[in-house]
Amino acid sequence: MAACDELVAAIAGRYAQGDWAERGRILDEFAAVTGFHRKHAMRLLRTGQVNRRSGPRRGCRVYDEAVREALIVVWEASDRSAASGCRPERLGVASRAGDS
């Protein structure tokens, strides 16, 4: 990815200074070299950045015991046919043998 970062940094200035036709030629070159779609290439060259990643993702959602108990009651009342996010093993609660 470092090579792509360097390529974007090198071409972004030329892209910003070019007229409409020149930008089209630059996009054609950039898309051919990188394999990116033209729309993605436009966005990269306009901002001059490749990696605008946010911080690390949060871990699994942590429920307190009261919420877990309430969800288990709802899950069992619905005959355990709720979405996979409500299963006790996803909540950190041990399930009984044979439950899926």
Jmol script that loads the backbone (N, CA, C; Angstrom):
load data "model"
ATOM      1  N   MET A   1       0.809  -1.189   0.000  1.00  0.00           N
ATOM      2  CA  MET A   1       0.000   0.000   0.000  1.00  0.00           C
ATOM      3  C   MET A   1       0.856   1.258   0.000  1.00  0.00           C
ATOM      4  N   ALA A   2       2.088   1.149   0.470  1.00  0.00           N
ATOM      5  CA  ALA A   2       2.956   2.319   0.517  1.00  0.00           C
ATOM      6  C   ALA A   2       3.222   2.846  -0.886  1.00  0.00           C
ATOM      7  N   ALA A   3       3.344   1.948  -1.848  1.00  0.00           N
ATOM      8  CA  ALA A   3       3.572   2.378  -3.229  1.00  0.00           C
ATOM      9  C   ALA A   3       2.372   3.156  -3.753  1.00  0.00           C
ATOM     10  N   CYS A   4       1.175   2.720  -3.387  1.00  0.00           N
ATOM     11  CA  CYS A   4      -0.029   3.422  -3.814  1.00  0.00           C
ATOM     12  C   CYS A   4      -0.104   4.799  -3.156  1.00  0.00           C
ATOM     13  N   ASP A   5       0.275   4.880  -1.875  1.00  0.00           N
ATOM     14  CA  ASP A   5       0.295   6.171  -1.181  1.00  0.00           C
ATOM     15  C   ASP A   5       1.235   7.141  -1.881  1.00  0.00           C
ATOM     16  N   GLU A   6       2.407   6.636  -2.254  1.00  0.00           N
ATOM     17  CA  GLU A   6       3.384   7.480  -2.936  1.00  0.00           C
ATOM     18  C   GLU A   6       2.877   7.921  -4.299  1.00  0.00           C
ATOM     19  N   LEU A   7       2.219   7.021  -4.997  1.00  0.00           N
ATOM     20  CA  LEU A   7       1.681   7.347  -6.322  1.00  0.00           C
ATOM     21  C   LEU A   7       0.601   8.417  -6.208  1.00  0.00           C
ATOM     22  N   VAL A   8      -0.286   8.273  -5.249  1.00  0.00           N
ATOM     23  CA  VAL A   8      -1.340   9.279  -5.056  1.00  0.00           C
ATOM     24  C   VAL A   8      -0.722  10.618  -4.698  1.00  0.00           C
ATOM     25  N   ALA A   9       0.257  10.626  -3.816  1.00  0.00           N
ATOM     26  CA  ALA A   9       0.902  11.869  -3.418  1.00  0.00           C
ATOM     27  C   ALA A   9       1.584  12.544  -4.605  1.00  0.00           C
ATOM     28  N   ALA A  10       2.171  11.747  -5.481  1.00  0.00           N
ATOM     29  CA  ALA A  10       2.873  12.316  -6.632  1.00  0.00           C
ATOM     30  C   ALA A  10       1.913  12.870  -7.680  1.00  0.00           C
ATOM     31  N   ILE A  11       0.768  12.235  -7.852  1.00  0.00           N
ATOM     32  CA  ILE A  11      -0.140  12.619  -8.930  1.00  0.00           C
ATOM     33  C   ILE A  11      -1.190  13.630  -8.478  1.00  0.00           C
ATOM     34  N   ALA A  12      -1.498  13.694  -7.190  1.00  0.00           N
ATOM     35  CA  ALA A  12      -2.595  14.541  -6.704  1.00  0.00           C
ATOM     36  C   ALA A  12      -2.381  16.018  -7.034  1.00  0.00           C
ATOM     37  N   GLY A  13      -1.174  16.506  -6.925  1.00  0.00           N
ATOM     38  CA  GLY A  13      -0.900  17.911  -7.257  1.00  0.00           C
ATOM     39  C   GLY A  13      -1.140  18.211  -8.712  1.00  0.00           C
ATOM     40  N   ARG A  14      -0.670  17.321  -9.576  1.00  0.00           N
ATOM     41  CA  ARG A  14      -0.878  17.496 -11.016  1.00  0.00           C
ATOM     42  C   ARG A  14      -2.362  17.427 -11.357  1.00  0.00           C
ATOM     43  N   TYR A  15      -3.084  16.532 -10.658  1.00  0.00           N
ATOM     44  CA  TYR A  15      -4.525  16.387 -10.876  1.00  0.00           C
ATOM     45  C   TYR A  15      -5.259  17.669 -10.459  1.00  0.00           C
ATOM     46  N   ALA A  16      -4.860  18.251  -9.339  1.00  0.00           N
ATOM     47  CA  ALA A  16      -5.513  19.466  -8.847  1.00  0.00           C
ATOM     48  C   ALA A  16      -5.287  20.654  -9.771  1.00  0.00           C
ATOM     49  N   GLN A  17      -4.127  20.722 -10.411  1.00  0.00           N
ATOM     50  CA  GLN A  17      -3.800  21.852 -11.282  1.00  0.00           C
ATOM     51  C   GLN A  17      -4.311  21.689 -12.709  1.00  0.00           C
ATOM     52  N   GLY A  18      -4.674  20.476 -13.080  1.00  0.00           N
ATOM     53  CA  GLY A  18      -5.068  20.222 -14.466  1.00  0.00           C
ATOM     54  C   GLY A  18      -6.468  20.705 -14.792  1.00  0.00           C
ATOM     55  N   ASP A  19      -6.688  20.943 -16.086  1.00  0.00           N
ATOM     56  CA  ASP A  19      -8.039  21.293 -16.534  1.00  0.00           C
ATOM     57  C   ASP A  19      -8.850  20.012 -16.719  1.00  0.00           C
ATOM     58  N   TRP A  20     -10.049  20.152 -17.208  1.00  0.00           N
ATOM     59  CA  TRP A  20     -10.981  19.030 -17.311  1.00  0.00           C
ATOM     60  C   TRP A  20     -10.406  17.891 -18.168  1.00  0.00           C
ATOM     61  N   ALA A  21      -9.845  18.199 -19.324  1.00  0.00           N
ATOM     62  CA  ALA A  21      -9.304  17.175 -20.220  1.00  0.00           C
ATOM     63  C   ALA A  21      -8.064  16.512 -19.606  1.00  0.00           C
ATOM     64  N   GLU A  22      -7.220  17.323 -18.998  1.00  0.00           N
ATOM     65  CA  GLU A  22      -6.010  16.777 -18.368  1.00  0.00           C
ATOM     66  C   GLU A  22      -6.368  15.843 -17.221  1.00  0.00           C
ATOM     67  N   ARG A  23      -7.373  16.216 -16.454  1.00  0.00           N
ATOM     68  CA  ARG A  23      -7.804  15.346 -15.360  1.00  0.00           C
ATOM     69  C   ARG A  23      -8.303  14.005 -15.892  1.00  0.00           C
ATOM     70  N   GLY A  24      -8.981  14.025 -17.003  1.00  0.00           N
ATOM     71  CA  GLY A  24      -9.449  12.782 -17.611  1.00  0.00           C
ATOM     72  C   GLY A  24      -8.292  11.877 -17.996  1.00  0.00           C
ATOM     73  N   ARG A  25      -7.249  12.468 -18.585  1.00  0.00           N
ATOM     74  CA  ARG A  25      -6.074  11.678 -18.961  1.00  0.00           C
ATOM     75  C   ARG A  25      -5.358  11.134 -17.724  1.00  0.00           C
ATOM     76  N   ILE A  26      -5.260  11.965 -16.687  1.00  0.00           N
ATOM     77  CA  ILE A  26      -4.616  11.519 -15.448  1.00  0.00           C
ATOM     78  C   ILE A  26      -5.408  10.372 -14.832  1.00  0.00           C
ATOM     79  N   LEU A  27      -6.733  10.488 -14.829  1.00  0.00           N
ATOM     80  CA  LEU A  27      -7.566   9.415 -14.291  1.00  0.00           C
ATOM     81  C   LEU A  27      -7.391   8.126 -15.081  1.00  0.00           C
ATOM     82  N   ASP A  28      -7.330   8.235 -16.408  1.00  0.00           N
ATOM     83  CA  ASP A  28      -7.118   7.046 -17.234  1.00  0.00           C
ATOM     84  C   ASP A  28      -5.795   6.366 -16.878  1.00  0.00           C
ATOM     85  N   GLU A  29      -4.719   7.160 -16.751  1.00  0.00           N
ATOM     86  CA  GLU A  29      -3.412   6.612 -16.388  1.00  0.00           C
ATOM     87  C   GLU A  29      -3.460   5.945 -15.019  1.00  0.00           C
ATOM     88  N   PHE A  30      -4.006   6.677 -14.050  1.00  0.00           N
ATOM     89  CA  PHE A  30      -4.031   6.197 -12.678  1.00  0.00           C
ATOM     90  C   PHE A  30      -4.855   4.916 -12.558  1.00  0.00           C
ATOM     91  N   ALA A  31      -6.001   4.864 -13.222  1.00  0.00           N
ATOM     92  CA  ALA A  31      -6.850   3.669 -13.176  1.00  0.00           C
ATOM     93  C   ALA A  31      -6.150   2.483 -13.842  1.00  0.00           C
ATOM     94  N   ALA A  32      -5.427   2.743 -14.921  1.00  0.00           N
ATOM     95  CA  ALA A  32      -4.723   1.655 -15.604  1.00  0.00           C
ATOM     96  C   ALA A  32      -3.593   1.101 -14.740  1.00  0.00           C
ATOM     97  N   VAL A  33      -2.886   1.973 -14.054  1.00  0.00           N
ATOM     98  CA  VAL A  33      -1.746   1.543 -13.243  1.00  0.00           C
ATOM     99  C   VAL A  33      -2.203   0.829 -11.969  1.00  0.00           C
ATOM    100  N   THR A  34      -3.205   1.390 -11.294  1.00  0.00           N
ATOM    101  CA  THR A  34      -3.609   0.848 -10.002  1.00  0.00           C
ATOM    102  C   THR A  34      -4.701  -0.205 -10.090  1.00  0.00           C
ATOM    103  N   GLY A  35      -5.507  -0.166 -11.145  1.00  0.00           N
ATOM    104  CA  GLY A  35      -6.631  -1.081 -11.255  1.00  0.00           C
ATOM    105  C   GLY A  35      -7.867  -0.577 -10.520  1.00  0.00           C
ATOM    106  N   PHE A  36      -7.802   0.652  -9.980  1.00  0.00           N
ATOM    107  CA  PHE A  36      -8.947   1.232  -9.290  1.00  0.00           C
ATOM    108  C   PHE A  36     -10.001   1.678 -10.283  1.00  0.00           C
ATOM    109  N   HIS A  37     -11.236   1.712  -9.854  1.00  0.00           N
ATOM    110  CA  HIS A  37     -12.323   2.273 -10.646  1.00  0.00           C
ATOM    111  C   HIS A  37     -12.106   3.783 -10.743  1.00  0.00           C
ATOM    112  N   ARG A  38     -12.570   4.382 -11.824  1.00  0.00           N
ATOM    113  CA  ARG A  38     -12.331   5.814 -12.024  1.00  0.00           C
ATOM    114  C   ARG A  38     -12.921   6.666 -10.908  1.00  0.00           C
ATOM    115  N   LYS A  39     -14.104   6.318 -10.426  1.00  0.00           N
ATOM    116  CA  LYS A  39     -14.721   7.121  -9.368  1.00  0.00           C
ATOM    117  C   LYS A  39     -13.883   7.061  -8.086  1.00  0.00           C
ATOM    118  N   HIS A  40     -13.366   5.888  -7.772  1.00  0.00           N
ATOM    119  CA  HIS A  40     -12.499   5.751  -6.602  1.00  0.00           C
ATOM    120  C   HIS A  40     -11.214   6.557  -6.815  1.00  0.00           C
ATOM    121  N   ALA A  41     -10.684   6.502  -8.013  1.00  0.00           N
ATOM    122  CA  ALA A  41      -9.465   7.255  -8.318  1.00  0.00           C
ATOM    123  C   ALA A  41      -9.713   8.759  -8.177  1.00  0.00           C
ATOM    124  N   MET A  42     -10.873   9.234  -8.637  1.00  0.00           N
ATOM    125  CA  MET A  42     -11.194  10.659  -8.494  1.00  0.00           C
ATOM    126  C   MET A  42     -11.200  11.074  -7.031  1.00  0.00           C
ATOM    127  N   ARG A  43     -11.815  10.259  -6.201  1.00  0.00           N
ATOM    128  CA  ARG A  43     -11.893  10.590  -4.780  1.00  0.00           C
ATOM    129  C   ARG A  43     -10.513  10.593  -4.136  1.00  0.00           C
ATOM    130  N   LEU A  44      -9.689   9.627  -4.496  1.00  0.00           N
ATOM    131  CA  LEU A  44      -8.341   9.580  -3.931  1.00  0.00           C
ATOM    132  C   LEU A  44      -7.523  10.797  -4.353  1.00  0.00           C
ATOM    133  N   LEU A  45      -7.576  11.117  -5.628  1.00  0.00           N
ATOM    134  CA  LEU A  45      -6.755  12.212  -6.130  1.00  0.00           C
ATOM    135  C   LEU A  45      -7.274  13.569  -5.666  1.00  0.00           C
ATOM    136  N   ARG A  46      -8.557  13.682  -5.439  1.00  0.00           N
ATOM    137  CA  ARG A  46      -9.112  14.943  -4.957  1.00  0.00           C
ATOM    138  C   ARG A  46      -8.668  15.214  -3.518  1.00  0.00           C
ATOM    139  N   THR A  47      -8.668  14.185  -2.683  1.00  0.00           N
ATOM    140  CA  THR A  47      -8.269  14.379  -1.293  1.00  0.00           C
ATOM    141  C   THR A  47      -6.767  14.275  -1.109  1.00  0.00           C
ATOM    142  N   GLY A  48      -6.097  13.565  -1.999  1.00  0.00           N
ATOM    143  CA  GLY A  48      -4.657  13.395  -1.881  1.00  0.00           C
ATOM    144  C   GLY A  48      -4.262  12.370  -0.840  1.00  0.00           C
ATOM    145  N   GLN A  49      -5.223  11.577  -0.371  1.00  0.00           N
ATOM    146  CA  GLN A  49      -4.941  10.585   0.659  1.00  0.00           C
ATOM    147  C   GLN A  49      -5.484   9.244   0.217  1.00  0.00           C
ATOM    148  N   VAL A  50      -4.810   8.188   0.616  1.00  0.00           N
ATOM    149  CA  VAL A  50      -5.307   6.848   0.360  1.00  0.00           C
ATOM    150  C   VAL A  50      -5.985   6.313   1.598  1.00  0.00           C
ATOM    151  N   ASN A  51      -5.324   6.412   2.715  1.00  0.00           N
ATOM    152  CA  ASN A  51      -5.808   5.788   3.948  1.00  0.00           C
ATOM    153  C   ASN A  51      -6.408   6.827   4.878  1.00  0.00           C
ATOM    154  N   ARG A  52      -7.723   6.919   4.857  1.00  0.00           N
ATOM    155  CA  ARG A  52      -8.403   7.757   5.837  1.00  0.00           C
ATOM    156  C   ARG A  52      -9.173   6.816   6.742  1.00  0.00           C
ATOM    157  N   ARG A  53      -8.453   5.963   7.414  1.00  0.00           N
ATOM    158  CA  ARG A  53      -9.071   4.966   8.273  1.00  0.00           C
ATOM    159  C   ARG A  53      -9.383   5.580   9.620  1.00  0.00           C
ATOM    160  N   SER A  54     -10.475   5.149  10.191  1.00  0.00           N
ATOM    161  CA  SER A  54     -10.799   5.586  11.538  1.00  0.00           C
ATOM    162  C   SER A  54      -9.994   4.744  12.521  1.00  0.00           C
ATOM    163  N   GLY A  55     -10.169   5.008  13.777  1.00  0.00           N
ATOM    164  CA  GLY A  55      -9.439   4.277  14.802  1.00  0.00           C
ATOM    165  C   GLY A  55      -9.850   2.824  14.839  1.00  0.00           C
ATOM    166  N   PRO A  56      -9.284   2.095  15.757  1.00  0.00           N
ATOM    167  CA  PRO A  56      -9.610   0.669  15.844  1.00  0.00           C
ATOM    168  C   PRO A  56     -11.075   0.472  16.212  1.00  0.00           C
ATOM    169  N   ARG A  57     -11.626  -0.619  15.741  1.00  0.00           N
ATOM    170  CA  ARG A  57     -13.018  -0.918  16.027  1.00  0.00           C
ATOM    171  C   ARG A  57     -13.198  -1.299  17.485  1.00  0.00           C
ATOM    172  N   ARG A  58     -14.374  -1.002  17.963  1.00  0.00           N
ATOM    173  CA  ARG A  58     -14.680  -1.405  19.328  1.00  0.00           C
ATOM    174  C   ARG A  58     -14.845  -2.914  19.368  1.00  0.00           C
ATOM    175  N   GLY A  59     -14.640  -3.471  20.536  1.00  0.00           N
ATOM    176  CA  GLY A  59     -14.833  -4.901  20.716  1.00  0.00           C
ATOM    177  C   GLY A  59     -16.318  -5.234  20.721  1.00  0.00           C
ATOM    178  N   CYS A  60     -16.626  -6.430  21.077  1.00  0.00           N
ATOM    179  CA  CYS A  60     -18.015  -6.847  21.151  1.00  0.00           C
ATOM    180  C   CYS A  60     -18.755  -5.984  22.162  1.00  0.00           C
ATOM    181  N   ARG A  61     -20.019  -5.802  21.908  1.00  0.00           N
ATOM    182  CA  ARG A  61     -20.838  -5.033  22.829  1.00  0.00           C
ATOM    183  C   ARG A  61     -20.971  -5.799  24.134  1.00  0.00           C
ATOM    184  N   VAL A  62     -20.798  -5.109  25.222  1.00  0.00           N
ATOM    185  CA  VAL A  62     -20.853  -5.747  26.526  1.00  0.00           C
ATOM    186  C   VAL A  62     -22.160  -5.333  27.199  1.00  0.00           C
ATOM    187  N   TYR A  63     -22.945  -6.337  27.557  1.00  0.00           N
ATOM    188  CA  TYR A  63     -24.208  -6.092  28.234  1.00  0.00           C
ATOM    189  C   TYR A  63     -24.031  -6.343  29.720  1.00  0.00           C
ATOM    190  N   ASP A  64     -24.734  -5.558  30.536  1.00  0.00           N
ATOM    191  CA  ASP A  64     -24.710  -5.858  31.962  1.00  0.00           C
ATOM    192  C   ASP A  64     -25.670  -7.014  32.235  1.00  0.00           C
ATOM    193  N   GLU A  65     -25.646  -7.521  33.444  1.00  0.00           N
ATOM    194  CA  GLU A  65     -26.402  -8.733  33.770  1.00  0.00           C
ATOM    195  C   GLU A  65     -27.906  -8.536  33.612  1.00  0.00           C
ATOM    196  N   ALA A  66     -28.433  -7.358  33.928  1.00  0.00           N
ATOM    197  CA  ALA A  66     -29.879  -7.108  33.807  1.00  0.00           C
ATOM    198  C   ALA A  66     -30.324  -7.186  32.352  1.00  0.00           C
ATOM    199  N   VAL A  67     -29.537  -6.623  31.456  1.00  0.00           N
ATOM    200  CA  VAL A  67     -29.885  -6.665  30.026  1.00  0.00           C
ATOM    201  C   VAL A  67     -29.784  -8.090  29.509  1.00  0.00           C
ATOM    202  N   ARG A  68     -28.757  -8.813  29.924  1.00  0.00           N
ATOM    203  CA  ARG A  68     -28.625 -10.210  29.503  1.00  0.00           C
ATOM    204  C   ARG A  68     -29.835 -11.028  29.926  1.00  0.00           C
ATOM    205  N   GLU A  69     -30.234 -10.877  31.175  1.00  0.00           N
ATOM    206  CA  GLU A  69     -31.386 -11.638  31.665  1.00  0.00           C
ATOM    207  C   GLU A  69     -32.647 -11.286  30.874  1.00  0.00           C
ATOM    208  N   ALA A  70     -32.864 -10.010  30.598  1.00  0.00           N
ATOM    209  CA  ALA A  70     -34.039  -9.594  29.827  1.00  0.00           C
ATOM    210  C   ALA A  70     -33.999 -10.171  28.417  1.00  0.00           C
ATOM    211  N   LEU A  71     -32.841 -10.154  27.788  1.00  0.00           N
ATOM    212  CA  LEU A  71     -32.732 -10.710  26.444  1.00  0.00           C
ATOM    213  C   LEU A  71     -32.944 -12.219  26.434  1.00  0.00           C
ATOM    214  N   ILE A  72     -32.473 -12.886  27.456  1.00  0.00           N
ATOM    215  CA  ILE A  72     -32.673 -14.336  27.529  1.00  0.00           C
ATOM    216  C   ILE A  72     -34.151 -14.656  27.690  1.00  0.00           C
ATOM    217  N   VAL A  73     -34.853 -13.869  28.498  1.00  0.00           N
ATOM    218  CA  VAL A  73     -36.293 -14.079  28.676  1.00  0.00           C
ATOM    219  C   VAL A  73     -37.015 -13.889  27.348  1.00  0.00           C
ATOM    220  N   VAL A  74     -36.687 -12.824  26.618  1.00  0.00           N
ATOM    221  CA  VAL A  74     -37.321 -12.575  25.313  1.00  0.00           C
ATOM    222  C   VAL A  74     -36.968 -13.683  24.340  1.00  0.00           C
ATOM    223  N   TRP A  75     -35.709 -14.108  24.349  1.00  0.00           N
ATOM    224  CA  TRP A  75     -35.258 -15.147  23.429  1.00  0.00           C
ATOM    225  C   TRP A  75     -35.988 -16.459  23.697  1.00  0.00           C
ATOM    226  N   GLU A  76     -36.131 -16.830  24.976  1.00  0.00           N
ATOM    227  CA  GLU A  76     -36.829 -18.071  25.298  1.00  0.00           C
ATOM    228  C   GLU A  76     -38.324 -17.950  25.036  1.00  0.00           C
ATOM    229  N   ALA A  77     -38.912 -16.770  25.245  1.00  0.00           N
ATOM    230  CA  ALA A  77     -40.333 -16.566  24.988  1.00  0.00           C
ATOM    231  C   ALA A  77     -40.650 -16.664  23.500  1.00  0.00           C
ATOM    232  N   SER A  78     -39.686 -16.335  22.660  1.00  0.00           N
ATOM    233  CA  SER A  78     -39.906 -16.416  21.211  1.00  0.00           C
ATOM    234  C   SER A  78     -39.530 -17.785  20.671  1.00  0.00           C
ATOM    235  N   ASP A  79     -39.462 -18.766  21.560  1.00  0.00           N
ATOM    236  CA  ASP A  79     -39.135 -20.141  21.191  1.00  0.00           C
ATOM    237  C   ASP A  79     -37.753 -20.236  20.545  1.00  0.00           C
ATOM    238  N   ARG A  80     -36.863 -19.393  21.001  1.00  0.00           N
ATOM    239  CA  ARG A  80     -35.465 -19.362  20.554  1.00  0.00           C
ATOM    240  C   ARG A  80     -35.320 -19.178  19.042  1.00  0.00           C
ATOM    241  N   SER A  81     -36.250 -18.452  18.465  1.00  0.00           N
ATOM    242  CA  SER A  81     -36.177 -18.230  17.018  1.00  0.00           C
ATOM    243  C   SER A  81     -35.774 -16.807  16.676  1.00  0.00           C
ATOM    244  N   ALA A  82     -35.222 -16.093  17.650  1.00  0.00           N
ATOM    245  CA  ALA A  82     -34.817 -14.716  17.410  1.00  0.00           C
ATOM    246  C   ALA A  82     -33.542 -14.681  16.570  1.00  0.00           C
ATOM    247  N   ALA A  83     -33.136 -13.492  16.220  1.00  0.00           N
ATOM    248  CA  ALA A  83     -31.933 -13.322  15.416  1.00  0.00           C
ATOM    249  C   ALA A  83     -30.711 -13.863  16.152  1.00  0.00           C
ATOM    250  N   SER A  84     -29.666 -14.149  15.422  1.00  0.00           N
ATOM    251  CA  SER A  84     -28.473 -14.759  16.017  1.00  0.00           C
ATOM    252  C   SER A  84     -27.826 -13.857  17.051  1.00  0.00           C
ATOM    253  N   GLY A  85     -28.067 -12.563  16.988  1.00  0.00           N
ATOM    254  CA  GLY A  85     -27.471 -11.646  17.952  1.00  0.00           C
ATOM    255  C   GLY A  85     -28.031 -11.791  19.346  1.00  0.00           C
ATOM    256  N   CYS A  86     -29.171 -12.475  19.510  1.00  0.00           N
ATOM    257  CA  CYS A  86     -29.794 -12.619  20.827  1.00  0.00           C
ATOM    258  C   CYS A  86     -29.505 -13.965  21.469  1.00  0.00           C
ATOM    259  N   ARG A  87     -28.744 -14.815  20.840  1.00  0.00           N
ATOM    260  CA  ARG A  87     -28.458 -16.115  21.445  1.00  0.00           C
ATOM    261  C   ARG A  87     -27.585 -15.931  22.668  1.00  0.00           C
ATOM    262  N   PRO A  88     -27.814 -16.729  23.706  1.00  0.00           N
ATOM    263  CA  PRO A  88     -27.038 -16.568  24.940  1.00  0.00           C
ATOM    264  C   PRO A  88     -25.535 -16.678  24.744  1.00  0.00           C
ATOM    265  N   GLU A  89     -25.068 -17.530  23.833  1.00  0.00           N
ATOM    266  CA  GLU A  89     -23.617 -17.649  23.652  1.00  0.00           C
ATOM    267  C   GLU A  89     -23.026 -16.368  23.075  1.00  0.00           C
ATOM    268  N   ARG A  90     -23.823 -15.586  22.354  1.00  0.00           N
ATOM    269  CA  ARG A  90     -23.349 -14.305  21.851  1.00  0.00           C
ATOM    270  C   ARG A  90     -23.332 -13.252  22.944  1.00  0.00           C
ATOM    271  N   LEU A  91     -24.089 -13.493  23.995  1.00  0.00           N
ATOM    272  CA  LEU A  91     -24.167 -12.548  25.100  1.00  0.00           C
ATOM    273  C   LEU A  91     -23.175 -12.866  26.203  1.00  0.00           C
ATOM    274  N   GLY A  92     -22.435 -13.938  26.051  1.00  0.00           N
ATOM    275  CA  GLY A  92     -21.476 -14.322  27.065  1.00  0.00           C
ATOM    276  C   GLY A  92     -22.095 -15.167  28.161  1.00  0.00           C
ATOM    277  N   VAL A  93     -23.278 -15.730  27.912  1.00  0.00           N
ATOM    278  CA  VAL A  93     -23.966 -16.560  28.886  1.00  0.00           C
ATOM    279  C   VAL A  93     -23.878 -17.988  28.388  1.00  0.00           C
ATOM    280  N   ALA A  94     -23.529 -18.906  29.261  1.00  0.00           N
ATOM    281  CA  ALA A  94     -23.429 -20.308  28.863  1.00  0.00           C
ATOM    282  C   ALA A  94     -24.797 -20.846  28.503  1.00  0.00           C
ATOM    283  N   SER A  95     -24.883 -21.550  27.407  1.00  0.00           N
ATOM    284  CA  SER A  95     -26.162 -22.131  27.004  1.00  0.00           C
ATOM    285  C   SER A  95     -26.208 -23.598  27.434  1.00  0.00           C
ATOM    286  N   ARG A  96     -27.410 -24.140  27.435  1.00  0.00           N
ATOM    287  CA  ARG A  96     -27.576 -25.539  27.817  1.00  0.00           C
ATOM    288  C   ARG A  96     -27.128 -26.449  26.682  1.00  0.00           C
ATOM    289  N   ALA A  97     -26.783 -27.668  26.993  1.00  0.00           N
ATOM    290  CA  ALA A  97     -26.352 -28.631  25.984  1.00  0.00           C
ATOM    291  C   ALA A  97     -27.491 -28.872  24.997  1.00  0.00           C
ATOM    292  N   GLY A  98     -27.171 -28.911  23.742  1.00  0.00           N
ATOM    293  CA  GLY A  98     -28.153 -29.189  22.710  1.00  0.00           C
ATOM    294  C   GLY A  98     -28.783 -27.930  22.119  1.00  0.00           C
ATOM    295  N   ASP A  99     -28.604 -26.765  22.744  1.00  0.00           N
ATOM    296  CA  ASP A  99     -29.136 -25.535  22.179  1.00  0.00           C
ATOM    297  C   ASP A  99     -28.250 -25.081  21.033  1.00  0.00           C
ATOM    298  N   SER A 100     -28.848 -24.481  20.019  1.00  0.00           N
ATOM    299  CA  SER A 100     -28.047 -23.950  18.929  1.00  0.00           C
ATOM    300  C   SER A 100     -28.343 -22.520  18.673  1.00  0.00           C
TER     301      SER A 100
END
end "model"
wireframe off; spacefill off
backbone 0.3
color backbone group
